[in-house]
Amino acid sequence: MHDISGSLRARMRRMKLLTFTTLYPNESQPVHGIFIDERLRHMVDAGGIDATVVAPVPWFPSAAHAFGRYAHFARVPREESRRGIRVLHPRYPLIPKLGMRLAPWLMASAASRTVRALLAEPGGFDLIEGHYLYPDGVAAAALARRFSLPLVLSARGSDVNLIGQYVAPRRWMVQAVRQSAATITVSQALRDRLCDMGAPAERIIVIRNGVDLERFKPLARAPARATLGYDGFSALVVGTLIENKGQQFAIEALKHVPEMRLTLIGTGPARARFEDLARRLGVADRLRFLGIVPHELMPGHYPAADALILASEREGMPNAVLEALACGLPVIATPIGGVPELVTDPEAGRLMRQRDAAELVRCIGELRANPPDRDRIRSGALKFDWTSVARRQIEVYAGVVDERRRRVGHSKGATC
């Protein structure tokens, strides 16, 4: 990745960033929150920033596999290093039925000791950034107040679109945005929604997600298909296996497109229901579940497929769409969140008119009748390179730190 400009690099040389989020990969969950890890890593690689991550996890007493996903929490180390970035995992209590309302405060309380210890080390921090507005961003705002640090927040998607429907979390999110020096949204649609909730527009900046264009690119299809087991017209769905993501529509479409095969990447609670649906429809032999695929292997799957399907009910700025477009893979998606900001050319795919299997079948038929040019699809993703995204984000942080230093300097001057 290219370094940021010399002048900005000089301004940022002493900047130390404290990243606070529960959405960060760890030893037990290596692809958890990979999109935040990618953004932070590219910022650090750009130069001028030292980052430390505080990524709280719920406390759980046993790592036994019988406890399913809860056991993952117990297996997360207290501290680890991920690609040179120090990551700490304080524990916070997760109280059944009261978790949503209490989570920000329990999280902030549990993390306070960790943050205090970090601030006692040489250098301190210039600002704290909180990813995902609720509960993480609200907790980050509480920590910023407690330790007198400037705050930058990032809204990702369901924090605003889903949790923002609840009165108390919505109020606390808006208060956190008002406290922040800046709040970054990954799409214009998300910014509009935050403003509708009452957040101050002047504090909200749109910086879309990026994609690693050197890793995600068109490849020779035949070797990729042979290696990864793609055959015939192959559709791909990437995401958690829940009905909100719409995998059921893709499975139903198999019944109406006999030549189609479907690959689902991801895990989730709806897998058994999806398997049962495929059996009832008689299409189980054309459906495969790959589970979690390491992110470094995904650049092979997109070029091997014929279409990415994203029939979600809600989204922020889905990384899978960006990665698919960078690989020259057309997308069929519901026009929600930031998706219409990515699929702007008919060559890049189709936006569904309604969210059901019949519409999905229609879009598949159009794509098969007019196969798109993969190089043209990729050209639309070139503006989302991580170099530009990281530079823009660092510029925002530089402005926050500079303003903070001016205020502190002015205050000292006035006192003298």
C-alpha positions in Angstrom: 0.0 0.0 0.0 1.3 3.5 -0.8 2.2 5.8 2.1 0.2 8.9 2.8 1.6 12.2 1.7 4.8 13.6 3.5 3.0 16.6 5.0 0.2 14.6 6.4 2.7 12.0 7.6 4.6 14.7 9.5 1.4 15.9 11.2 0.4 12.4 12.1 3.8 11.1 13.3 3.0 11.1 17.0 -0.6 10.1 16.7 -1.7 7.1 18.8 -5.1 5.6 18.2 -7.2 3.6 20.7 -9.7 1.5 18.8 -12.7 0.2 20.8 -15.0 -2.4 19.3 -16.4 -5.8 20.0 -16.3 -6.5 16.2 -12.7 -7.5 15.8 -11.1 -10.9 14.9 -9.5 -12.9 17.6 -7.8 -16.3 18.0 -11.0 -18.1 18.5 -13.1 -16.2 15.9 -10.6 -15.3 13.1 -13.1 -13.7 10.7 -15.2 -11.9 13.3 -15.4 -8.2 12.3 -12.8 -8.7 9.6 -14.0 -5.5 7.9 -12.9 -3.3 10.9 -9.6 -5.2 11.0 -9.0 -4.5 7.3 -9.7 -0.8 7.6 -7.5 -0.4 10.7 -4.7 -2.4 9.2 -4.6 -0.3 6.0 -4.5 2.9 8.1 -1.6 1.6 10.1 0.2 0.4 6.9 -0.3 3.9 5.4 2.1 5.1 8.1 1.8 7.7 10.8 -0.5 5.9 13.2 0.1 3.5 16.1 -3.0 1.6 17.0 -4.0 -0.4 20.0 -7.3 -2.3 20.0 -9.6 -2.9 23.0 -12.1 -5.5 21.9 -14.3 -6.6 24.9 -15.8 -10.1 24.9 -18.6 -11.4 27.1 -17.5 -13.4 30.1 -18.3 -17.1 30.0 -17.0 -19.7 32.4 -16.4 -22.7 30.2 -14.5 -23.3 26.9 -16.2 -26.7 26.4 -17.4 -27.2 22.9 -20.8 -28.3 24.3 -21.6 -24.7 24.9 -21.4 -23.7 21.3 -20.8 -20.1 20.4 -20.6 -19.1 24.0 -17.5 -21.3 24.5 -15.7 -19.1 21.9 -15.8 -16.2 24.3 -14.0 -18.3 27.0 -11.3 -19.3 24.5 -10.4 -15.7 23.5 -7.0 -14.8 25.0 -6.8 -11.8 27.3 -4.2 -10.2 24.9 -2.9 -11.1 21.5 -1.1 -9.5 18.5 -2.8 -9.5 15.1 -0.5 -8.6 12.3 1.5 -6.4 14.6 -1.4 -4.7 16.2 -1.8 -5.1 20.0 -5.3 -6.4 20.9 -6.7 -6.6 24.4 -9.9 -8.5 25.3 -11.4 -7.4 28.7 -14.4 -9.4 29.8 -17.8 -7.9 30.6 -20.9 -9.5 32.0 -23.7 -10.3 29.5 -27.0 -10.4 31.4 -29.9 -12.3 29.8 -32.9 -10.2 28.8 -31.2 -7.0 30.0 -28.2 -7.3 27.7 -29.3 -4.7 25.1 -30.1 -1.9 27.6 -27.1 -2.5 29.9 -24.4 -3.6 27.5 -22.8 -0.2 26.8 -22.4 0.6 30.5 -21.3 -2.9 31.5 -18.8 -2.8 28.6 -17.4 0.6 29.5 -17.1 -0.3 33.1 -15.3 -3.6 32.4 -12.9 -1.9 29.9 -12.1 1.1 32.1 -9.4 -0.8 34.0 -7.8 -1.8 30.7 -7.9 1.7 29.3 -6.5 3.2 32.5 -3.6 0.8 32.4 -2.9 1.7 28.7 -3.0 5.4 29.4 -0.4 4.9 32.2 2.0 3.6 29.6 4.4 6.1 27.8 2.8 8.1 25.0 -0.9 7.9 25.9 -3.5 8.2 23.2 -4.6 11.1 20.9 -8.1 9.9 20.4 -10.5 7.0 20.8 -12.5 5.5 17.9 -15.6 3.4 18.5 -16.8 1.1 15.7 -20.5 0.1 15.6 -22.7 2.7 17.3 -24.5 0.5 19.7 -23.4 -0.8 22.2 -19.8 -0.2 21.2 -20.0 3.4 20.2 -22.1 4.4 23.3 -19.5 2.6 25.5 -16.6 4.3 23.7 -18.3 7.7 24.3 -18.5 6.9 28.0 -14.8 6.0 28.1 -13.9 9.2 26.1 -15.7 11.2 28.7 -14.1 9.4 31.6 -10.6 9.8 30.3 -11.0 13.1 28.5 -10.2 11.8 25.0 -11.6 13.1 21.8 -14.0 10.7 20.1 -14.6 9.5 16.5 -17.4 7.0 15.9 -18.2 4.7 13.0 -21.7 3.5 12.1 -21.7 0.2 10.2 -25.3 -0.8 9.3 -27.6 -2.8 11.7 -26.5 -0.6 14.6 -28.5 2.2 13.0 -31.0 0.3 10.8 -32.0 -2.3 13.4 -31.0 -1.2 16.9 -31.9 2.3 16.1 -35.6 1.3 16.0 -35.5 1.0 19.9 -36.2 4.2 21.8 -33.4 4.1 24.5 -30.6 2.8 22.2 -31.6 5.4 19.6 -31.4 8.2 22.1 -28.0 7.1 23.4 -26.6 6.7 19.9 -27.7 10.2 19.0 -26.1 11.6 22.2 -22.9 9.8 21.3 -22.8 11.3 17.9 -23.3 14.7 19.4 -20.4 14.1 21.7 -18.1 12.9 18.9 -15.8 15.1 17.0 -16.8 13.2 13.9 -19.0 10.2 13.1 -18.2 8.2 10.0 -20.8 6.2 8.1 -20.0 3.7 5.4 -22.8 4.8 3.1 -24.9 7.9 2.3 -28.0 5.9 3.1 -26.7 5.3 6.6 -25.9 9.0 7.0 -29.4 9.9 6.0 -30.9 7.5 8.5 -28.8 8.9 11.3 -29.9 12.4 10.5 -33.5 11.2 10.5 -32.9 9.9 14.0 -31.9 13.4 15.1 -28.1 13.2 14.9 -26.4 16.4 13.9 -25.6 16.3 10.1 -22.5 18.5 10.5 -20.8 15.8 12.5 -21.4 12.9 10.1 -19.0 12.1 7.3 -19.4 9.4 4.6 -16.3 7.2 4.1 -17.2 4.0 2.3 -15.5 0.7 2.9 -12.6 -0.2 0.8 -11.4 -3.4 -1.0 -7.9 -4.8 -1.5 -7.6 -4.5 -5.3 -4.3 -6.4 -5.4 -5.9 -9.5 -3.7 -9.5 -9.3 -5.1 -9.2 -9.3 -8.9 -10.4 -11.3 -11.9 -8.6 -14.7 -12.2 -8.6 -17.4 -14.8 -12.0 -19.0 -14.2 -11.4 -22.6 -15.3 -8.6 -23.4 -12.7 -10.5 -21.6 -9.9 -13.7 -23.5 -10.7 -11.9 -26.8 -10.9 -10.0 -26.2 -7.6 -12.9 -25.0 -5.6 -15.6 -27.3 -7.0 -17.8 -24.8 -8.9 -19.8 -26.3 -11.8 -22.5 -25.2 -14.2 -24.2 -21.8 -13.5 -22.9 -21.2 -10.0 -24.4 -18.6 -7.6 -22.7 -17.6 -4.4 -24.0 -16.2 -1.2 -21.6 -14.9 1.5 -23.0 -14.0 4.9 -24.3 -15.3 8.2 -26.9 -18.0 7.8 -30.0 -16.1 9.0 -33.3 -15.4 7.2 -32.5 -11.7 7.3 -29.7 -12.3 4.7 -32.2 -14.0 2.3 -30.4 -17.3 1.6 -33.9 -19.0 1.6 -34.8 -17.1 -1.6 -31.6 -18.3 -3.4 -32.5 -21.9 -2.3 -36.0 -21.5 -3.6 -34.6 -20.2 -6.9 -32.8 -23.5 -7.4 -36.2 -25.2 -8.0 -36.9 -22.8 -10.9 -33.4 -22.8 -12.5 -32.5 -26.4 -12.9 -29.0 -25.6 -14.3 -28.1 -23.5 -11.3 -25.9 -24.6 -8.4 -25.6 -22.6 -5.1 -22.8 -22.2 -2.7 -23.4 -20.7 0.8 -20.4 -19.4 2.7 -20.9 -18.6 6.4 -22.4 -20.1 9.5 -25.4 -19.3 11.5 -28.5 -20.5 13.3 -30.6 -21.0 10.2 -28.5 -23.6 8.6 -30.7 -26.5 9.7 -33.8 -24.7 8.4 -32.1 -24.0 5.1 -31.0 -27.7 4.8 -34.6 -28.8 5.5 -35.9 -26.3 2.9 -33.5 -27.7 0.2 -34.6 -31.3 1.0 -38.3 -30.4 0.8 -37.8 -28.6 -2.6 -35.7 -31.5 -3.9 -32.6 -29.3 -4.6 -30.2 -30.4 -1.9 -27.9 -32.1 -4.4 -27.3 -28.7 -6.0 -26.6 -26.8 -2.7 -23.5 -26.9 -0.6 -22.5 -25.3 2.7 -18.9 -24.3 3.0 -19.1 -22.8 6.5 -16.5 -20.2 7.4 -13.9 -19.7 4.7 -10.8 -17.8 5.7 -10.8 -14.3 4.3 -7.5 -14.9 2.5 -9.1 -17.7 0.4 -12.1 -15.6 -0.7 -10.3 -14.1 -3.7 -10.6 -17.5 -5.3 -14.3 -18.0 -4.8 -15.6 -14.8 -6.4 -14.0 -15.4 -9.8 -15.1 -19.0 -9.8 -18.8 -18.1 -9.4 -21.3 -16.7 -12.0 -23.2 -14.3 -9.7 -23.2 -13.1 -6.1 -26.6 -13.0 -4.5 -27.4 -10.7 -1.6 -31.1 -10.8 -0.9 -30.8 -9.1 2.5 -33.5 -7.2 4.3 -31.0 -4.6 5.6 -27.4 -3.8 5.0 -24.9 -1.0 5.6 -22.1 -1.2 3.0 -21.6 -5.0 2.4 -18.0 -5.9 1.9 -19.0 -9.0 -0.1 -20.4 -6.8 -2.8 -17.3 -4.7 -3.0 -15.1 -7.8 -3.2 -17.3 -9.5 -5.8 -17.2 -6.4 -8.0 -13.4 -6.1 -7.7 -13.2 -9.7 -8.9 -15.5 -9.0 -11.9 -18.4 -10.9 -10.4 -21.9 -9.5 -11.1 -24.2 -9.0 -8.2 -27.9 -9.6 -7.7 -29.0 -7.7 -4.6 -31.9 -6.0 -2.9 -31.6 -2.2 -3.2 -31.0 -1.5 0.5 -28.5 0.5 2.5 -25.4 1.3 0.5 -25.9 -1.4 -2.1 -27.3 1.0 -4.8 -24.2 3.2 -4.2 -22.1 0.2 -5.4 -24.2 -1.4 -8.1 -24.6 1.7 -10.2 -24.1 0.2 -13.7 -26.4 -2.5 -15.2 -23.2 -4.2 -16.2 -22.4 -4.7 -12.5 -25.5 -6.7 -11.9 -29.2 -6.3 -11.0 -31.1 -4.6 -8.2 -34.2 -6.7 -7.3 -37.6 -4.9 -7.5 -38.9 -7.0 -4.7 -37.4 -9.4 -2.2 -38.6 -12.9 -3.2 -37.5 -15.9 -5.2 -39.5 -15.1 -8.3 -37.7 -11.8 -8.7 -34.4 -13.5 -8.1 -35.2 -16.0 -10.8 -36.0 -13.1 -13.2 -32.7 -11.3 -12.4 -30.7 -14.6 -12.9 -32.4 -15.0 -16.3 -31.3 -11.5 -17.4 -27.7 -12.1 -16.3 -27.6 -15.4 -18.2 -29.1 -13.9 -21.3 -26.6 -11.0 -21.3 -23.4 -12.2 -19.6 -21.5 -9.0 -18.4 -18.0 -8.0 -19.1 -15.9 -8.8 -16.1 -13.3 -6.1 -16.7 -16.0 -3.5 -16.9 -17.5 -4.8 -13.6 -14.1 -4.4 -11.9 -13.7 -0.9 -13.2 -16.6 0.3 -11.0 -14.8 -0.9 -7.9 -11.5 0.8 -8.6 -12.5 4.0 -6.8 -12.9 2.0 -3.5 -9.2 1.1 -3.1 -8.0 1.0 0.5 -5.3 3.6 -0.2 -7.9 6.3 -0.8 -10.1 5.1 2.1 -7.3 5.0 4.6 -6.0 8.5 3.5 -9.5 10.0 3.9 -9.9 8.5 7.3 -6.5 9.6 8.5 -7.3 13.1 7.3 -10.4 13.1 9.5 -8.5 11.9 12.5 -5.7 14.5 11.8 -8.2 17.3 11.8 -9.7 16.1 15.1 -6.2 15.8 16.8 -5.1 19.2 15.4 -8.3 20.9 16.7 -7.8 19.3 20.1 -4.2 20.6 20.2 -5.3 24.1 19.2 -7.9 24.2 22.0 -5.4 22.9 24.6 -2.8 25.4 23.4 -5.3 28.3 23.5 -6.5 27.3 26.9 -2.9 27.3 28.2 -2.2 30.6 26.6 -5.4 32.1 28.1 -4.3 30.8 31.6 -0.9 32.3 31.2 
